[in-house]
Amino acid sequence: MLDPMTTMNISLPETLKSFVDEQVNERGYGTSSEYVRELIRRDQQRQQLRALLVEGAASGATTPVDGSYFESLRTRVRNAHK
């Protein structure tokens, strides 16, 4: 289910408004709101990825992986989709 929409008003200098309008027209967005929502979603994903990378970097060393490790991952994925 989609989250209910709410309104947020933002002020932009004319140069940024023009840029947003160009992006909406050139990239096929229906409205500037769609474009801004997409930017926010991408930023959320970027932050989530960064957090995972930081977590992984802080988790310490693991044993090296080899071909059999990746094959076991492929098998798990195949079995999960059955």
DSSP file (Angstrom, degrees, kcal/mol; ACC not computed):
  #  RESIDUE AA STRUCTURE BP1 BP2  ACC     N-H-->O    O-->H-N    N-H-->O    O-->H-N    TCO  KAPPA ALPHA  PHI   PSI    X-CA   Y-CA   Z-CA
    1    1 A M              0   0    0      0, 0.0     2,-0.2     0, 0.0     0, 0.0   0.000 360.0 360.0 360.0 138.4    0.0    0.0    0.0
    2    2 A L        -     0   0    0      1,-0.1     3,-0.1     3,-0.0     0, 0.0  -0.466 360.0-107.7 -77.0 146.4    1.3    3.4   -0.9
    3    3 A D        -     0   0    0     -2,-0.2    -1,-0.1     1,-0.1     2,-0.1  -0.463  43.0-101.0 -66.8 143.8    1.9    6.0    1.8
    4    4 A P        -     0   0    0      0, 0.0     2,-0.2     0, 0.0    -1,-0.1  -0.415  41.6-114.1 -65.8 145.3   -0.6    8.8    1.8
    5    5 A M        -     0   0    0     -2,-0.1     2,-0.3    -3,-0.1    -3,-0.0  -0.518  33.2-176.8 -81.3 146.6    0.7   12.0    0.2
    6    6 A T        -     0   0    0     -2,-0.2     2,-0.4     2,-0.0     0, 0.0  -0.880  26.2-107.7-132.8 167.8    1.2   15.2    2.1
    7    7 A T        +     0   0    0     -2,-0.3     2,-0.4     2,-0.0    -2,-0.0  -0.799  28.3 178.2-106.4 140.5    2.3   18.6    0.8
    8    8 A M        -     0   0    0     -2,-0.4     2,-0.4     2,-0.0    -2,-0.0  -0.979  16.0-151.1-136.7 123.8    5.7   20.3    1.3
    9    9 A N        -     0   0    0     -2,-0.4     2,-0.4     2,-0.0    -2,-0.0  -0.802  16.0-174.8 -95.7 134.4    6.4   23.6   -0.2
   10   10 A I        -     0   0    0     -2,-0.4     2,-0.5     2,-0.0    -2,-0.0  -0.942  17.7-138.0-126.7 151.7    9.9   24.5   -1.2
   11   11 A S        -     0   0    0     -2,-0.4    -2,-0.0     6,-0.0     0, 0.0  -0.918  23.5-179.4-108.8 133.4   11.5   27.7   -2.5
   12   12 A L        -     0   0    0     -2,-0.5     2,-0.1     2,-0.0    -2,-0.0  -0.963  31.4-111.7-129.0 146.2   14.0   27.6   -5.2
   13   13 A P    >>  -     0   0    0      0, 0.0     4,-2.3     0, 0.0     3,-0.6  -0.414  42.8-104.3 -67.1 157.6   16.0   30.2   -7.0
   14   14 A E  H 3> S+     0   0    0      1,-0.3     4,-2.7     2,-0.2     5,-0.2   0.838 119.6  58.2 -55.5 -37.1   14.9   30.6  -10.6
   15   15 A T  H 3> S+     0   0    0      1,-0.2     4,-1.8     2,-0.2    -1,-0.3   0.908 109.7  43.3 -63.5 -40.5   18.0   28.8  -11.9
   16   16 A L  H <> S+     0   0    0     -3,-0.6     4,-2.7     2,-0.2    -2,-0.2   0.895 112.4  52.6 -71.9 -38.9   17.2   25.7   -9.9
   17   17 A K  H  X S+     0   0    0     -4,-2.3     4,-2.7     1,-0.2    -2,-0.2   0.919 109.8  49.6 -60.4 -42.8   13.5   25.8  -10.8
   18   18 A S  H  X S+     0   0    0     -4,-2.7     4,-2.4    -5,-0.2    -1,-0.2   0.908 110.2  50.8 -62.0 -41.5   14.5   26.0  -14.5
   19   19 A F  H  X S+     0   0    0     -4,-1.8     4,-2.4     2,-0.2    -2,-0.2   0.933 110.8  48.1 -61.4 -46.3   16.8   23.0  -14.0
   20   20 A V  H  X S+     0   0    0     -4,-2.7     4,-2.6     1,-0.2    -2,-0.2   0.932 111.0  51.1 -60.0 -46.4   14.0   21.0  -12.4
   21   21 A D  H  X S+     0   0    0     -4,-2.7     4,-2.1     1,-0.2    -1,-0.2   0.897 110.2  49.6 -59.1 -41.2   11.6   22.0  -15.2
   22   22 A E  H  X S+     0   0    0     -4,-2.4     4,-3.1     2,-0.2     5,-0.3   0.919 110.9  49.4 -63.0 -43.8   14.1   20.9  -17.8
   23   23 A Q  H  X S+     0   0    0     -4,-2.4     4,-2.4     1,-0.2     6,-0.4   0.904 109.4  52.0 -63.7 -41.1   14.7   17.5  -16.1
   24   24 A V  H  X>S+     0   0    0     -4,-2.6     5,-1.1     1,-0.2     4,-0.6   0.935 116.4  40.0 -59.5 -46.8   10.9   16.9  -15.9
   25   25 A N  H  <5S+     0   0    0     -4,-2.1     3,-0.3    -5,-0.2    -2,-0.2   0.911 120.8  41.7 -70.6 -43.5   10.5   17.6  -19.6
   26   26 A E  H  <5S+     0   0    0     -4,-3.1    -2,-0.2     1,-0.2    -3,-0.2   0.796 118.9  42.6 -77.7 -29.0   13.7   15.8  -20.8
   27   27 A R  H  <5S-     0   0    0     -4,-2.4    -1,-0.2    -5,-0.3    -2,-0.2   0.370 110.4-110.4-106.0   5.1   13.4   12.7  -18.5
   28   28 A G  T  <5 +     0   0    0     -4,-0.6     2,-0.2    -3,-0.3    -3,-0.2   0.681  59.7 152.9  82.5  17.9    9.7   12.0  -18.8
   29   29 A Y      < -     0   0    0     -5,-1.1    -1,-0.2    -6,-0.4     3,-0.1  -0.558  42.0-141.4 -77.0 147.8    8.5   12.9  -15.3
   30   30 A G  S    S+     0   0    0     -2,-0.2     2,-0.3     1,-0.2    -1,-0.1   0.843  78.8   3.1 -76.5 -34.6    4.9   14.0  -15.1
   31   31 A T  S  > S-     0   0    0      1,-0.1     4,-1.5    -7,-0.0    -1,-0.2  -0.930  73.2-107.2-145.5 165.7    5.5   16.7  -12.6
   32   32 A S  H  > S+     0   0    0     -2,-0.3     4,-2.5     1,-0.2     5,-0.2   0.822 118.4  61.8 -65.2 -29.9    8.3   18.3  -10.6
   33   33 A S  H  > S+     0   0    0      2,-0.2     4,-2.8     1,-0.2    -1,-0.2   0.904 101.4  51.2 -62.6 -40.8    7.0   16.5   -7.6
   34   34 A E  H  > S+     0   0    0      2,-0.2     4,-2.2     1,-0.2    -1,-0.2   0.918 110.7  49.0 -61.2 -42.3    7.7   13.2   -9.3
   35   35 A Y  H  X S+     0   0    0     -4,-1.5     4,-2.1     2,-0.2    -2,-0.2   0.931 112.7  46.4 -62.5 -47.0   11.2   14.3  -10.0
   36   36 A V  H  X S+     0   0    0     -4,-2.5     4,-2.4     1,-0.2    -2,-0.2   0.902 110.7  52.8 -65.4 -41.1   11.9   15.5   -6.5
   37   37 A R  H  X S+     0   0    0     -4,-2.8     4,-2.7     1,-0.2    -1,-0.2   0.914 108.9  50.6 -59.9 -41.3   10.4   12.2   -5.0
   38   38 A E  H  X S+     0   0    0     -4,-2.2     4,-2.5     2,-0.2    -2,-0.2   0.908 109.3  50.6 -62.3 -42.6   12.8   10.2   -7.2
   39   39 A L  H  X S+     0   0    0     -4,-2.1     4,-2.1     2,-0.2    -1,-0.2   0.910 111.6  48.1 -61.0 -42.1   15.8   12.3   -6.0
   40   40 A I  H  X S+     0   0    0     -4,-2.4     4,-2.5     2,-0.2    -2,-0.2   0.920 110.8  50.4 -66.5 -43.6   14.8   11.7   -2.4
   41   41 A R  H  X S+     0   0    0     -4,-2.7     4,-2.5     1,-0.2    -2,-0.2   0.919 110.7  49.8 -60.1 -42.9   14.4    8.0   -3.0
   42   42 A R  H  X S+     0   0    0     -4,-2.5     4,-2.5     1,-0.2    -1,-0.2   0.891 110.1  50.4 -63.1 -38.7   17.8    7.8   -4.6
   43   43 A D  H  X S+     0   0    0     -4,-2.1     4,-2.5     2,-0.2    -1,-0.2   0.907 109.5  51.1 -66.2 -40.6   19.3    9.7   -1.7
   44   44 A Q  H  X S+     0   0    0     -4,-2.5     4,-2.4     2,-0.2    -2,-0.2   0.931 111.8  47.2 -59.9 -45.2   17.7    7.3    0.8
   45   45 A Q  H  X S+     0   0    0     -4,-2.5     4,-2.6     1,-0.2    -2,-0.2   0.896 110.8  51.9 -63.2 -40.4   19.1    4.3   -1.2
   46   46 A R  H  X S+     0   0    0     -4,-2.5     4,-2.5     1,-0.2    -1,-0.2   0.913 110.9  47.6 -62.5 -42.8   22.5    5.9   -1.3
   47   47 A Q  H  X S+     0   0    0     -4,-2.5     4,-2.4     2,-0.2    -2,-0.2   0.893 111.7  50.3 -66.5 -39.1   22.5    6.4    2.5
   48   48 A Q  H  X S+     0   0    0     -4,-2.4     4,-2.1     2,-0.2    -2,-0.2   0.920 112.0  47.7 -63.7 -43.4   21.3    2.8    3.1
   49   49 A L  H  X S+     0   0    0     -4,-2.6     4,-2.6     2,-0.2    -2,-0.2   0.918 110.9  51.2 -63.1 -43.4   24.1    1.5    0.8
   50   50 A R  H  X S+     0   0    0     -4,-2.5     4,-2.8     1,-0.2     5,-0.2   0.917 108.9  51.2 -60.2 -43.2   26.7    3.7    2.6
   51   51 A A  H  X S+     0   0    0     -4,-2.4     4,-2.5     1,-0.2    -1,-0.2   0.904 110.8  48.8 -61.8 -40.9   25.5    2.4    6.0
   52   52 A L  H  X S+     0   0    0     -4,-2.1     4,-2.6     2,-0.2    -1,-0.2   0.899 111.6  49.3 -65.1 -40.2   25.9   -1.2    4.8
   53   53 A L  H  X S+     0   0    0     -4,-2.6     4,-2.5     2,-0.2    -2,-0.2   0.915 112.3  47.3 -65.2 -42.3   29.3   -0.5    3.4
   54   54 A V  H  X S+     0   0    0     -4,-2.8     4,-1.9     2,-0.2    -2,-0.2   0.916 112.7  49.9 -64.3 -42.6   30.4    1.1    6.7
   55   55 A E  H  X S+     0   0    0     -4,-2.5     4,-0.7    -5,-0.2    -2,-0.2   0.919 112.2  47.7 -60.8 -44.1   29.0   -1.8    8.6
   56   56 A G  H >< S+     0   0    0     -4,-2.6     3,-0.7     1,-0.2     4,-0.3   0.900 110.7  50.8 -64.7 -40.8   30.8   -4.2    6.4
   57   57 A A  H >< S+     0   0    0     -4,-2.5     3,-0.6     1,-0.2    -1,-0.2   0.840 112.4  47.5 -65.7 -32.3   34.1   -2.4    6.7
   58   58 A A  H 3< S+     0   0    0     -4,-1.9    -1,-0.2     1,-0.2    -2,-0.2   0.564  92.5  81.0 -84.4  -8.2   33.8   -2.3   10.5
   59   59 A S  T << S-     0   0    0     -3,-0.7    -1,-0.2    -4,-0.7    -2,-0.1   0.586  94.8-125.9 -79.6  -8.4   32.9   -6.0   10.7
   60   60 A G    <   -     0   0    0     -3,-0.6    -1,-0.2    -4,-0.3     2,-0.1  -0.173  40.8 -37.0  91.2 173.1   36.5   -7.2   10.5
   61   61 A A        -     0   0    0     -3,-0.1     2,-0.2    -2,-0.0    -4,-0.0  -0.356  53.4-168.2 -73.6 149.4   38.3   -9.6    8.2
   62   62 A T        -     0   0    0     -2,-0.1     3,-0.1     1,-0.0    -1,-0.0  -0.728  36.7 -76.0-124.3 177.5   36.6  -12.8    7.0
   63   63 A T        -     0   0    0     -2,-0.2    -1,-0.0     1,-0.1     0, 0.0  -0.513  59.6 -96.6 -74.1 146.3   38.0  -15.9    5.3
   64   64 A P        -     0   0    0      0, 0.0     2,-0.3     0, 0.0    -1,-0.1  -0.274  38.7-129.8 -61.1 148.3   38.7  -15.4    1.6
   65   65 A V        -     0   0    0     -3,-0.1     2,-0.2     3,-0.0    -3,-0.0  -0.706  25.7-176.6-100.0 154.3   36.0  -16.6   -0.8
   66   66 A D    >>  -     0   0    0     -2,-0.3     4,-1.5     0, 0.0     3,-0.6  -0.682  47.0 -73.9-134.3-171.0   36.5  -18.8   -3.8
   67   67 A G  H 3> S+     0   0    0      1,-0.2     4,-2.2    -2,-0.2     5,-0.2   0.838 125.8  56.5 -59.4 -36.5   34.5  -20.2   -6.6
   68   68 A S  H 3> S+     0   0    0      1,-0.2     4,-2.2     2,-0.2    -1,-0.2   0.853 103.1  55.8 -67.5 -32.9   32.6  -22.7   -4.4
   69   69 A Y  H <> S+     0   0    0     -3,-0.6     4,-1.7     2,-0.2    -1,-0.2   0.943 110.4  44.4 -61.7 -47.4   31.4  -19.9   -2.2
   70   70 A F  H  X S+     0   0    0     -4,-1.5     4,-2.3     1,-0.2    -2,-0.2   0.861 110.9  54.1 -67.8 -34.9   29.8  -18.2   -5.2
   71   71 A E  H  X S+     0   0    0     -4,-2.2     4,-2.3     2,-0.2    -1,-0.2   0.894 106.4  52.2 -65.2 -38.3   28.4  -21.4   -6.5
   72   72 A S  H  X S+     0   0    0     -4,-2.2     4,-2.2     2,-0.2    -1,-0.2   0.870 108.7  51.4 -65.6 -34.6   26.7  -22.0   -3.1
   73   73 A L  H  X S+     0   0    0     -4,-1.7     4,-2.4     2,-0.2    -2,-0.2   0.925 109.3  49.8 -64.8 -43.8   25.2  -18.5   -3.3
   74   74 A R  H  X S+     0   0    0     -4,-2.3     4,-2.7     1,-0.2    -2,-0.2   0.909 110.3  50.6 -60.2 -42.3   23.9  -19.2   -6.8
   75   75 A T  H  X S+     0   0    0     -4,-2.3     4,-2.6     1,-0.2    -1,-0.2   0.921 109.7  50.2 -63.0 -44.3   22.3  -22.5   -5.6
   76   76 A R  H  X S+     0   0    0     -4,-2.2     4,-1.9     2,-0.2    -1,-0.2   0.905 111.9  47.9 -60.5 -42.0   20.6  -20.7   -2.7
   77   77 A V  H  X S+     0   0    0     -4,-2.4     4,-1.2     2,-0.2    -2,-0.2   0.930 111.9  49.2 -66.4 -44.5   19.2  -18.1   -5.0
   78   78 A R  H  < S+     0   0    0     -4,-2.7     3,-0.5     1,-0.2    -2,-0.2   0.920 113.0  47.3 -59.6 -44.1   17.9  -20.7   -7.5
   79   79 A N  H >< S+     0   0    0     -4,-2.6     3,-1.0     1,-0.2    -1,-0.2   0.823 107.3  56.8 -67.7 -31.9   16.3  -22.7   -4.6
   80   80 A A  H 3< S+     0   0    0     -4,-1.9    -1,-0.2     1,-0.2    -2,-0.2   0.773 105.0  52.6 -70.5 -25.0   14.7  -19.6   -3.2
   81   81 A H  T 3<        0   0    0     -4,-1.2    -1,-0.2    -3,-0.5    -2,-0.2   0.353 360.0 360.0 -93.8   5.7   13.0  -18.9   -6.5
   82   82 A K    <         0   0    0     -3,-1.0    -1,-0.2    -4,-0.2    -2,-0.1   0.462 360.0 360.0 -86.7 360.0   11.4  -22.3   -6.8
